[in-house]
Amino acid sequence: MEKTTIQINFETLERLKSLKNFERQSYDELLNSLINNCEEESLSEEEINEIQKGLEDVKKGRVYPIEVVARELGIALK
């Protein structure tokens, strides 16, 4: 495997160290794990569209109070 070096601030290095799952975990493993988590957490185009539709509903007043939804679902609010 080809290797390289990168320049990072000391504070960044300390933050990376605190994220390691185990002491001997390599920074390559750690960074790949972080990248994978970011990719998994990215929203799909469909999810973004659904959120935008929901926000538009809120702006136009097409919402129901939580009390109404809870009553229809038979849920008691505290």
VMD Tcl script that builds the backbone (N, CA, C; Angstrom):
set m [mol new atoms 234]
animate dup $m
set s [atomselect $m all]
$s set {name element resname resid chain x y z} {
  {N N MET 1 A 0.842 -1.169 0.000}
  {CA C MET 1 A 0.000 0.000 0.000}
  {C C MET 1 A 0.887 1.232 0.000}
  {N N GLU 2 A 0.577 2.162 -0.871}
  {CA C GLU 2 A 1.318 3.413 -0.936}
  {C C GLU 2 A 0.884 4.306 0.223}
  {N N LYS 3 A 1.820 5.002 0.806}
  {CA C LYS 3 A 1.534 5.854 1.956}
  {C C LYS 3 A 1.915 7.285 1.659}
  {N N THR 4 A 1.315 8.187 2.421}
  {CA C THR 4 A 1.592 9.604 2.293}
  {C C THR 4 A 1.520 10.255 3.662}
  {N N THR 5 A 1.938 11.489 3.750}
  {CA C THR 5 A 1.794 12.228 4.999}
  {C C THR 5 A 0.882 13.416 4.746}
  {N N ILE 6 A 0.207 13.837 5.782}
  {CA C ILE 6 A -0.637 15.021 5.690}
  {C C ILE 6 A -0.309 15.929 6.859}
  {N N GLN 7 A -0.509 17.215 6.661}
  {CA C GLN 7 A -0.274 18.168 7.739}
  {C C GLN 7 A -1.614 18.497 8.391}
  {N N ILE 8 A -1.661 18.348 9.703}
  {CA C ILE 8 A -2.849 18.708 10.461}
  {C C ILE 8 A -2.414 19.457 11.709}
  {N N ASN 9 A -3.316 20.243 12.246}
  {CA C ASN 9 A -3.031 20.958 13.487}
  {C C ASN 9 A -2.918 19.973 14.640}
  {N N PHE 10 A -2.156 20.362 15.650}
  {CA C PHE 10 A -1.994 19.521 16.827}
  {C C PHE 10 A -3.352 19.230 17.474}
  {N N GLU 11 A -4.218 20.239 17.513}
  {CA C GLU 11 A -5.550 20.058 18.102}
  {C C GLU 11 A -6.350 19.003 17.332}
  {N N THR 12 A -6.199 18.996 16.021}
  {CA C THR 12 A -6.878 18.002 15.196}
  {C C THR 12 A -6.357 16.607 15.508}
  {N N LEU 13 A -5.062 16.491 15.671}
  {CA C LEU 13 A -4.465 15.210 16.025}
  {C C LEU 13 A -5.017 14.709 17.358}
  {N N GLU 14 A -5.129 15.598 18.319}
  {CA C GLU 14 A -5.661 15.210 19.624}
  {C C GLU 14 A -7.111 14.768 19.512}
  {N N ARG 15 A -7.878 15.445 18.687}
  {CA C ARG 15 A -9.281 15.041 18.477}
  {C C ARG 15 A -9.350 13.666 17.821}
  {N N LEU 16 A -8.482 13.425 16.847}
  {CA C LEU 16 A -8.443 12.118 16.197}
  {C C LEU 16 A -8.077 11.024 17.198}
  {N N LYS 17 A -7.092 11.302 18.037}
  {CA C LYS 17 A -6.687 10.323 19.046}
  {C C LYS 17 A -7.862 9.954 19.945}
  {N N SER 18 A -8.669 10.938 20.293}
  {CA C SER 18 A -9.800 10.685 21.198}
  {C C SER 18 A -10.904 9.860 20.531}
  {N N LEU 19 A -10.890 9.788 19.211}
  {CA C LEU 19 A -11.917 9.040 18.480}
  {C C LEU 19 A -11.537 7.590 18.200}
  {N N LYS 20 A -10.311 7.230 18.498}
  {CA C LYS 20 A -9.875 5.858 18.225}
  {C C LYS 20 A -10.696 4.861 19.038}
  {N N ASN 21 A -11.039 3.743 18.413}
  {CA C ASN 21 A -11.795 2.691 19.088}
  {C C ASN 21 A -10.902 1.834 19.975}
  {N N PHE 22 A -9.636 1.758 19.635}
  {CA C PHE 22 A -8.663 1.049 20.452}
  {C C PHE 22 A -7.306 1.707 20.216}
  {N N GLU 23 A -6.427 1.567 21.179}
  {CA C GLU 23 A -5.176 2.315 21.190}
  {C C GLU 23 A -4.338 2.137 19.928}
  {N N ARG 24 A -4.258 0.919 19.423}
  {CA C ARG 24 A -3.383 0.657 18.276}
  {C C ARG 24 A -4.088 0.812 16.932}
  {N N GLN 25 A -5.284 1.363 16.925}
  {CA C GLN 25 A -5.993 1.591 15.667}
  {C C GLN 25 A -5.211 2.622 14.845}
  {N N SER 26 A -5.000 2.323 13.581}
  {CA C SER 26 A -4.250 3.251 12.739}
  {C C SER 26 A -5.134 4.439 12.367}
  {N N TYR 27 A -4.479 5.537 12.041}
  {CA C TYR 27 A -5.246 6.714 11.610}
  {C C TYR 27 A -5.939 6.446 10.282}
  {N N ASP 28 A -5.350 5.603 9.446}
  {CA C ASP 28 A -5.998 5.225 8.193}
  {C C ASP 28 A -7.325 4.519 8.480}
  {N N GLU 29 A -7.312 3.573 9.400}
  {CA C GLU 29 A -8.547 2.874 9.778}
  {C C GLU 29 A -9.562 3.847 10.371}
  {N N LEU 30 A -9.090 4.721 11.239}
  {CA C LEU 30 A -9.972 5.687 11.877}
  {C C LEU 30 A -10.603 6.625 10.850}
  {N N LEU 31 A -9.785 7.169 9.967}
  {CA C LEU 31 A -10.305 8.093 8.959}
  {C C LEU 31 A -11.273 7.407 8.005}
  {N N ASN 32 A -10.974 6.176 7.612}
  {CA C ASN 32 A -11.905 5.447 6.749}
  {C C ASN 32 A -13.222 5.177 7.459}
  {N N SER 33 A -13.155 4.867 8.736}
  {CA C SER 33 A -14.378 4.657 9.517}
  {C C SER 33 A -15.210 5.938 9.580}
  {N N LEU 34 A -14.557 7.062 9.816}
  {CA C LEU 34 A -15.257 8.343 9.854}
  {C C LEU 34 A -15.864 8.692 8.495}
  {N N ILE 35 A -15.113 8.456 7.442}
  {CA C ILE 35 A -15.621 8.728 6.085}
  {C C ILE 35 A -16.829 7.849 5.793}
  {N N ASN 36 A -16.749 6.565 6.134}
  {CA C ASN 36 A -17.872 5.656 5.906}
  {C C ASN 36 A -19.108 6.109 6.660}
  {N N ASN 37 A -18.919 6.552 7.910}
  {CA C ASN 37 A -20.060 7.034 8.690}
  {C C ASN 37 A -20.694 8.255 8.045}
  {N N CYS 38 A -19.875 9.153 7.526}
  {CA C CYS 38 A -20.401 10.345 6.857}
  {C C CYS 38 A -21.187 9.965 5.610}
  {N N GLU 39 A -20.671 9.019 4.856}
  {CA C GLU 39 A -21.354 8.598 3.640}
  {C C GLU 39 A -22.686 7.935 3.972}
  {N N GLU 40 A -22.712 7.141 5.043}
  {CA C GLU 40 A -23.948 6.466 5.439}
  {C C GLU 40 A -24.986 7.449 5.941}
  {N N GLU 41 A -24.528 8.539 6.547}
  {CA C GLU 41 A -25.446 9.509 7.121}
  {C C GLU 41 A -25.912 10.540 6.105}
  {N N SER 42 A -25.365 10.533 4.911}
  {CA C SER 42 A -25.780 11.479 3.885}
  {C C SER 42 A -27.215 11.201 3.483}
  {N N LEU 43 A -27.951 12.267 3.253}
  {CA C LEU 43 A -29.340 12.124 2.842}
  {C C LEU 43 A -29.421 11.850 1.346}
  {N N SER 44 A -30.361 10.990 0.969}
  {CA C SER 44 A -30.588 10.731 -0.449}
  {C C SER 44 A -31.395 11.879 -1.035}
  {N N GLU 45 A -31.430 11.958 -2.340}
  {CA C GLU 45 A -32.211 12.987 -3.030}
  {C C GLU 45 A -33.685 12.877 -2.641}
  {N N GLU 46 A -34.182 11.656 -2.534}
  {CA C GLU 46 A -35.578 11.434 -2.146}
  {C C GLU 46 A -35.847 11.955 -0.729}
  {N N GLU 47 A -34.922 11.694 0.195}
  {CA C GLU 47 A -35.091 12.176 1.569}
  {C C GLU 47 A -35.090 13.701 1.624}
  {N N ILE 48 A -34.212 14.312 0.852}
  {CA C ILE 48 A -34.159 15.776 0.804}
  {C C ILE 48 A -35.466 16.333 0.262}
  {N N ASN 49 A -35.996 15.710 -0.786}
  {CA C ASN 49 A -37.271 16.159 -1.356}
  {C C ASN 49 A -38.408 16.030 -0.352}
  {N N GLU 50 A -38.436 14.938 0.408}
  {CA C GLU 50 A -39.485 14.739 1.412}
  {C C GLU 50 A -39.392 15.785 2.527}
  {N N ILE 51 A -38.193 16.112 2.920}
  {CA C ILE 51 A -38.010 17.151 3.939}
  {C C ILE 51 A -38.488 18.499 3.416}
  {N N GLN 52 A -38.147 18.798 2.163}
  {CA C GLN 52 A -38.594 20.059 1.571}
  {C C GLN 52 A -40.115 20.122 1.489}
  {N N LYS 53 A -40.760 19.010 1.136}
  {CA C LYS 53 A -42.228 18.972 1.091}
  {C C LYS 53 A -42.801 19.201 2.485}
  {N N GLY 54 A -42.198 18.584 3.483}
  {CA C GLY 54 A -42.652 18.762 4.860}
  {C C GLY 54 A -42.525 20.208 5.312}
  {N N LEU 55 A -41.414 20.843 4.979}
  {CA C LEU 55 A -41.229 22.244 5.342}
  {C C LEU 55 A -42.253 23.135 4.644}
  {N N GLU 56 A -42.554 22.816 3.413}
  {CA C GLU 56 A -43.572 23.568 2.674}
  {C C GLU 56 A -44.938 23.398 3.330}
  {N N ASP 57 A -45.258 22.180 3.774}
  {CA C ASP 57 A -46.516 21.947 4.493}
  {C C ASP 57 A -46.595 22.803 5.751}
  {N N VAL 58 A -45.496 22.883 6.482}
  {CA C VAL 58 A -45.467 23.695 7.703}
  {C C VAL 58 A -45.689 25.161 7.363}
  {N N LYS 59 A -45.005 25.648 6.332}
  {CA C LYS 59 A -45.148 27.046 5.936}
  {C C LYS 59 A -46.585 27.380 5.545}
  {N N LYS 60 A -47.270 26.423 4.922}
  {CA C LYS 60 A -48.633 26.661 4.445}
  {C C LYS 60 A -49.686 26.272 5.484}
  {N N GLY 61 A -49.242 25.881 6.671}
  {CA C GLY 61 A -50.184 25.571 7.742}
  {C C GLY 61 A -50.849 24.213 7.630}
  {N N ARG 62 A -50.322 23.340 6.805}
  {CA C ARG 62 A -50.902 21.999 6.649}
  {C C ARG 62 A -50.289 21.056 7.686}
  {N N VAL 63 A -50.590 21.362 8.943}
  {CA C VAL 63 A -50.063 20.580 10.051}
  {C C VAL 63 A -51.176 20.302 11.056}
  {N N TYR 64 A -50.944 19.340 11.933}
  {CA C TYR 64 A -51.897 19.005 12.980}
  {C C TYR 64 A -51.215 19.158 14.334}
  {N N PRO 65 A -51.920 19.707 15.312}
  {CA C PRO 65 A -51.336 19.785 16.654}
  {C C PRO 65 A -51.060 18.385 17.200}
  {N N ILE 66 A -50.038 18.260 18.008}
  {CA C ILE 66 A -49.658 16.961 18.567}
  {C C ILE 66 A -50.803 16.341 19.362}
  {N N GLU 67 A -51.597 17.164 20.007}
  {CA C GLU 67 A -52.718 16.648 20.793}
  {C C GLU 67 A -53.726 15.914 19.912}
  {N N VAL 68 A -53.979 16.453 18.713}
  {CA C VAL 68 A -54.925 15.822 17.785}
  {C C VAL 68 A -54.366 14.490 17.296}
  {N N VAL 69 A -53.100 14.466 16.929}
  {CA C VAL 69 A -52.472 13.238 16.441}
  {C C VAL 69 A -52.453 12.183 17.545}
  {N N ALA 70 A -52.096 12.582 18.749}
  {CA C ALA 70 A -52.052 11.641 19.868}
  {C C ALA 70 A -53.434 11.063 20.151}
  {N N ARG 71 A -54.440 11.910 20.134}
  {CA C ARG 71 A -55.807 11.430 20.380}
  {C C ARG 71 A -56.239 10.438 19.312}
  {N N GLU 72 A -55.946 10.729 18.056}
  {CA C GLU 72 A -56.322 9.815 16.964}
  {C C GLU 72 A -55.585 8.485 17.046}
  {N N LEU 73 A -54.370 8.504 17.567}
  {CA C LEU 73 A -53.587 7.280 17.708}
  {C C LEU 73 A -53.798 6.590 19.059}
  {N N GLY 74 A -54.585 7.217 19.913}
  {CA C GLY 74 A -54.846 6.640 21.223}
  {C C GLY 74 A -53.642 6.699 22.155}
  {N N ILE 75 A -52.852 7.742 22.007}
  {CA C ILE 75 A -51.666 7.916 22.828}
  {C C ILE 75 A -51.939 8.996 23.862}
  {N N ALA 76 A -51.611 8.706 25.117}
  {CA C ALA 76 A -51.796 9.691 26.173}
  {C C ALA 76 A -50.522 10.524 26.312}
  {N N LEU 77 A -50.701 11.843 26.244}
  {CA C LEU 77 A -49.573 12.738 26.436}
  {C C LEU 77 A -49.432 13.059 27.924}
  {N N LYS 78 A -48.221 13.212 28.363}
  {CA C LYS 78 A -47.988 13.526 29.783}
  {C C LYS 78 A -48.049 15.003 30.024}
}
mol reanalyze $m
mol bondsrecalc $m
mol representation Tube
mol addrep $m
